[in-house]
Amino acid sequence: MSDSKLHLVFGGRVKDPRTLDFADLKSMDVVGFFADYKSAEEAWRNAAQRTVDDAEMKYVVVHMHRLLQPEVLAPAKGN
């Protein structure tokens, strides 16, 4: 696996703006996959800005590299 830091940006309507409980998974807006956090954050900002007046729309950045390589985040044994 390469050293890229894969990120996913997606969003959709949430049941409660204080949570990430998405109301309809079939209508999720997948903005895309990005090789670095800076690009993902820019895409997240653009998507979120388009729906800034709708409190029930929420966009997130998922650190896919953390899911794909959880051992990288695991503390070293003995520490």
N, C-alpha and C positions, 0 to 999 in steps of 0.2 A: 504494500500500500504506500502511496506517495505521502509526502509530508504536508500536503495541502490541508487546510483547516476548513473542511466542507461545512457549509451552513445552508439552512432551508428557511425561506421566508414565506409565511402563509397567514391567512386571516379569514375572518368570517364573523357572522352575527353571533353574539354570546347571549345566554339567557339572563345573566347578571353581569354588569360591567365590572364588578369587583372580582370576577373569576375568569377562568379559562374554560368554562363549560359551554362549548359551542352548540348552538341551537340546531343546526342542520349541516351535518357533515357532507352531504351531497352537494351543497352549494358553497363549499369552501373555495376561497380564492388562493390558488398556489401561485405566488409571485415568481418563485424560482429557486434554483440552487446556486450558491456562490462559493468561490474558492477561498475567500478571506472575509473576516468580520467587517472590515471597512466597506466592502462592496455590499454585503448583506445589510448593514446598517443603513446605507444610502437607499437601498431598495425598500427597506422597512419604512423609513421616513417618508419616502414618496408615496407609498401605498397608504400609510396612516394619514398623511396630509389630505389625501383625496376624500377621506371619510371623517375628517376632524369634527364635523358637526353632528355626527351620528354616534352617540354614546354606546350604542349596542354593537358597533363594529370594532373589532380588535385585531391587530396584526402582531405577530411575534417572530422572533429569530430563534431558530433551534440550532444548537451547536451539534451538528450531525457527527462530527469527528469524535465527540465525547461518547456518543452512543456506539459508534463503530469500533472504538479503541478504548474501552473503559479501563483497561490495565494502565493506561498512561496516567489516569487520575488517581489510581490506587496508591496509598502511601507505601513506602518501602518497608519491608518487614524488619522489625528490630527498632523502629523509630517510634 
